[in-house]
Amino acid sequence: MKRVLAFDFGASSGRAILGAYEGGRLTYKEVHRFENNPREQDGHLRWNFTDLMNNVRLGIEKAGSFDSIAFDTWGVDFGLLDEEGNLLEDPVHYRDSRTDGMTEQAERILPAADLYAATGCQIMGINTLFQLLAVQKEQPELWAKARQLLFMPDLFAYALCGSRVCETTIASTSQMLDARTGCWSKTVLDAFSVPESLFAPMVPSGTVLGEYKGAKVIAAAGHDTQCAVAALPAPQPGAAFLSCGTWSLLGCELDEPILTEESRTLALSNERGANGKVNYLKNIIGLWLIQESRRQWKREGTAYSGNSAAAKASRCPKRWDRWCAAFTRAWPSNTALPWNSWAVPPDRTFPACTSSAAARRPNCSAA
């Protein structure tokens, strides 16, 4: 019997799953679950890497004996290492405001159509490329010290076994990977003065990286979406998938990327899957609004479970968006509306918001 320990990090929580494979049958159980709470530090919203590693060690302790260990995480974020391999600072959260305006600045150097044609990645300010441009501009001293970039799943593996790699699925979230070749795009790196030496050697999903206390450390599909897609039963070619979490991803598997102008304007992404295929998908806001609202309500003294929050939402009128718009037009202009605010989740302002419900109220349609 083989026992494997998988750490699945989301943008709001993490969990350790212990699986056992015997006789062609896989069984598994959750041995540890924990919150992933970013914090404001040194002017930026950051992941608490020390706390996350403490939870990794606690999950390992709870799991007992196992043969191998692997990590998957959300995409785009990273840690920067110095010459000696030390983490220079806690990784910055992709929702931090440092990338505000970076996509527009980048498009003055490399037009959006050319950037998309090279990478096939939806152009979003959260992507690794634009985070690096923010480091170059706002933290030149940090940029000068940085010798290597490790994406989050690779950073966890490095902390356990000391091996520095760049797994392919997580690299494809960066806006710097060539969608056709799976190598770093020289066009993009040269345009933005990002040295290829910044990146660790590229490895495919399933690569054995080293050992931790006798267990193999393996580079699984580092991007959590690709782990989810790899596990899906899809007997028919062209079957669609919906992976739901802080972000929701709706898409399908393809043999080749789609890099057309129409694909770019529809904000579709080509991401590399664990099996070498292309996952062609649409990013949707997902559960983030609920997760962050629950956090803020908890700060204010009221703790809602996911189920209780969903139950309250379900009591709202059907077709809420159309109903609100029609109701607002019909409501007398000199009379207050019967709600405080309402929001359309796909609004472009939401990906950049941080923690509190109060911070999001200006992005809602005021009553």
ABEGO torsion letter per residue (X at the ends): XBBBBBBBBBAABBBBBBBBBBGGBBBBBBABBBBBBBBBBGGBBBBBAAAAAAAAAAAAAAAEBBABBBBBBBBGBBBBBBAAGBBABBBBBAABAAABGAAAAAAAABBAAAAAAAAGBBBBAABAAAAAAAAAAABAAAAAABABBBBAAAAAAAAAAGBBBBBAAAAAAAGABBAAAGBBBAAAAAAAGBBAAABBBBBBBGBBAEBBGGBBBBBBBABAAAAAAAABBBABBGBBBBBBBABBBBBBBBABBBABAAAAAAGBBBBBBAAGBBBBBBBBAEAAAAAAAAAAAAAAGBBBBAAAAAAAAAABBBGAAAAAAAAAAABBAABBBABABBBBAABAAAAABBABAAAAAAABBBX
